[in-house]
Amino acid sequence: MSFPEKIDVLDLIINVLNEHEKKMDKLVERLELIVDVLVELPEFSETFEEIAARASLLEEPSGSVLIVDDDEFLTETFKLLLEDAGFEVETANTGNQALLKASQLDFDLAILDLKLPDTTGSELAKSLKDRNSEMNIILLTGQAEALENLEDVDLSLDEILLKPISPTELLKLTEKLRAGAKSG
């Protein structure tokens, strides 16, 4: 490729990057507008204020959480929310990934989807509890009928929740389990 052709390619790349930058700027503006609107709504403003207060008070993570779900959007959303609340968070999309991460780090809490590509959340919960009996476990499912198939008393679970879960509910439950772990 000749020098003028290389310049043309670089010019094209710069133009594409400029377009992406403009799109990102528009996206950031839209997100800021959404946050401004949500802050004005009473049911969301309390959550935003709580997160901001916790984030400013906490200098280091106040607990570690493992989030396991094959829905990457959900895991990333939960991760951002809990990190803003002061937690150290890792995510996994399969049971095997979760077990690998649990072998490398001790987690205070695991939030597990009931249906994973390679196992069930209840089986994963038992394996995680075998590794760390002090770990709190929250099991999530989007299907109420799936709860009927769980054993009546599953000692490896601390909570079972139906999706969707509000940010406020997630934070309150996480704080409750963290407080229980510190006092226990």
N, C-alpha and C positions, 0 to 999 in steps of 0.2 A: 504494500500500500504506500502510495506516495505521500509526501509531507502535506500537500494541500488536501488530500483525501482524509488524512488523519485529523487535520484541523476541522474539516467538515463534520466528521464523526464526533469530535469533542464538542463542537458547536451544537450539534443535535442533542447530545447528552446534557449539555448545560440547559438547553431549552426545555427538555423533559423535566429536569430537576426543578427548574423555575416554575413549571406548571404544577408539579407536585407540591412545591412550597406554597403556592397560592391556594391549592386545594386544602392543604393542612391548615393554613391560616384561617380559611373559611370554616373548617371543621372545629378548630379551637374556638372561634367566635361563637359558633352554634352551641358548643358544649358549655361555654361560659354563660350563654343566655339560658340554657336549660338549668344550670346550677342556680343562677339568679332566681329563676321562676320557682324552682323546688325549695329554695331557702325561704321564700315568701309563704309557702304552704306550711301550716302548723305541724302536720304529721311528719314532714321531712326536715323542717328547720331544726327541730330538737335533735334529731340524729346527727345532722351536720355539725351542730354546736357541740354535741357530746364528743364527736370524733375530733374536732379541732381542739377542744379542751384537753382530751387525753393525749393527743399528739404533742401538744406543747408542754405537757407535764412530764412526759416520759422521755428519758434520755436514752435508755437502752430497752431492748425487747423485754416484755413482761411475761412472756411465755412463748412456747413454740407450738405451732399447729401444722398438721399434715392434712391437706385437702385432697381427697381422691374421688374423682368423677371423670367419666369419659366425655363430658360436656366441657370443652376447654373454655368457653365463654363464662360458664358458671364458676369454674375454678379460678379464673383470673379475676372475676368480679369479687368473689369472696376473699381472694388473696389481697387485693387492693384495699378492701374495706377493713380487713383485720390488721394489715400492716399499718394503716392509718390510725388504728386503735392501739398500736404499740406492740403487736405480736410479731414474732419471727415466723414466717410462713413458707412452707414448701408445698408443691403440688405434684400430683401424679395422675396419670390417666388410666392406669391398670393396677391390678393387685400386685403384680410382680414389681412394677416400678415403686409402689408404696413400700413393699417389704425391703427392697434394696435401700431406699431412703431411710427406713426405720432401722436398718442394720448399721447405718452410718451416723445417725443422729437420734437422740432421745427426744421424743415429742411429749408435750403435756396433754395434747388433745389431737384427736383424729376425727375429721368429718368425712364420712364415707357414704358414697352412693350405694344403694342396695344392689343395683344391677351394674356390674362391670363386665368388660369384654372377656376377661379370663377367670373370673370367680364371682362370688357374691359378697356383698358388704358384710354380712354376718360371719361368713367364713374368714374373711380378712380381719374382722374385728377380733376373732378368737386367736388368730396368728399374732396379731399385734399385741394382744393382752398377754400371750405366752412370752413375748419378748420383754414387755414392760407392763407389769400388772397395775402400775399407778396411772397409766395413760387413761384419760377420759375418752369415751367414744360416743359420737353422735352419728346415727344412721339416718340417711335421707332417702326418701322414695317419692316418686311422682304418682304412684298408684296405691290407693288405699287398700285394694284387695290383696296386694302383695304382703301387707302386714299380717294378714290372717295366716299366712304360711310360716311365719316366724314362730319359734317356740314361745310358750307363754312367759317363761322366765329365762331370759338370756342374760346371764351375769356379765357378759363382756360388753354390754351396751349401757350407756348412761342415759341416753335420750334417743327417741325415734321421732322424726319430724316428717311431715308431708311437704313436698315442694308445691308451690313456690314459697320461699321464706323471705320475709321482709328484712331489710338491713337492721332495723331496730331489734327484731326478734333474734337474729343471729348474734348481734353484739351482746344483748342481755343474757342469752344462754351461755355464750362464751365467757362472759364476766362471772356468771354464777358458778360455772364449772371451775374457773380459775380460782375464785374465792374459796370454793370447797376444797380444792387441792392444797391451797396454802394453809387452811385451817386444819386439814386432815393429816 
